[in-house]
């Protein structure tokens, strides 16, 4: 009978760097998605309510604000996991 294989040790630096690569990707995707969502909301409001395009600017700014809050929450959660 052969001995059971020992689990391979994972390099902590590799795991940590992959975690932070994922964090950077999530931040970019999240900020872009929120900004685009704000743009489309503003565009819809502009067509619905009319105006010189101020609703689009409002939507983009709202999307950036929501994206910023979301990025803060994601970063806080990931940094909290790394402290443990």
C-alpha positions as CSV (number, residue, x, y, z in Angstrom):
1,X,0.0,0.0,0.0
2,X,1.2,3.5,-0.8
3,X,1.2,6.3,1.7
4,X,-1.5,8.9,1.3
5,X,-0.2,12.1,-0.4
6,X,0.4,15.1,1.7
7,X,-1.5,18.2,0.7
8,X,0.7,20.6,-1.1
9,X,1.7,23.7,0.8
10,X,0.5,26.9,-0.9
11,X,2.8,29.8,-1.0
12,X,1.2,32.5,1.1
13,X,2.6,35.3,-1.1
14,X,1.0,33.8,-4.2
15,X,-2.3,33.4,-2.5
16,X,-2.1,37.0,-1.2
17,X,-1.1,38.4,-4.6
18,X,-4.0,36.5,-6.3
19,X,-6.4,37.9,-3.7
20,X,-5.3,41.4,-4.4
21,X,-5.4,41.0,-8.2
22,X,-9.0,39.9,-7.7
23,X,-9.7,42.9,-5.6
24,X,-8.3,45.3,-8.2
25,X,-10.4,43.6,-10.9
26,X,-13.5,43.7,-8.8
27,X,-13.0,47.4,-8.1
28,X,-12.6,48.2,-11.8
29,X,-15.6,46.2,-12.9
30,X,-17.8,47.5,-10.1
31,X,-16.9,51.1,-10.7
32,X,-17.5,50.8,-14.4
33,X,-20.8,48.9,-14.0
34,X,-22.1,51.5,-11.6
35,X,-21.1,54.4,-13.8
36,X,-22.7,52.8,-16.9
37,X,-25.8,52.1,-14.9
38,X,-26.0,55.7,-13.8
39,X,-25.5,56.8,-17.4
40,X,-28.4,54.7,-18.6
41,X,-30.6,55.8,-15.7
42,X,-29.8,59.4,-16.5
43,X,-30.4,58.8,-20.2
44,X,-33.8,57.3,-19.5
45,X,-34.7,60.2,-17.1
46,X,-33.6,62.7,-19.8
47,X,-35.9,61.1,-22.3
48,X,-38.8,60.7,-19.8
49,X,-38.6,64.2,-18.2
50,X,-36.7,66.1,-20.9
51,X,-34.0,68.6,-20.4
52,X,-30.6,69.7,-21.8
53,X,-28.8,66.5,-20.6
54,X,-28.5,67.4,-16.9
55,X,-30.2,64.1,-16.0
56,X,-27.4,62.2,-17.7
57,X,-24.8,64.1,-15.7
58,X,-26.8,63.5,-12.5
59,X,-27.0,59.8,-13.4
60,X,-23.2,59.5,-14.0
61,X,-22.4,61.3,-10.8
62,X,-24.9,59.1,-8.9
63,X,-23.3,56.0,-10.4
64,X,-19.8,57.2,-9.4
65,X,-21.0,57.8,-5.9
66,X,-22.6,54.4,-5.6
67,X,-19.6,52.8,-7.1
68,X,-17.3,54.6,-4.7
69,X,-19.3,53.4,-1.7
70,X,-19.3,49.9,-3.1
71,X,-15.5,49.9,-3.7
72,X,-15.1,51.1,-0.1
73,X,-17.2,48.3,1.2
74,X,-15.4,45.6,-0.9
75,X,-12.0,46.9,0.2
76,X,-13.0,47.0,3.8
77,X,-14.3,43.4,3.6
78,X,-11.1,42.1,1.9
79,X,-8.8,44.0,4.3
80,X,-10.8,42.7,7.2
81,X,-10.2,39.1,6.1
82,X,-6.4,39.7,5.7
83,X,-6.1,41.0,9.3
84,X,-7.4,37.7,10.7
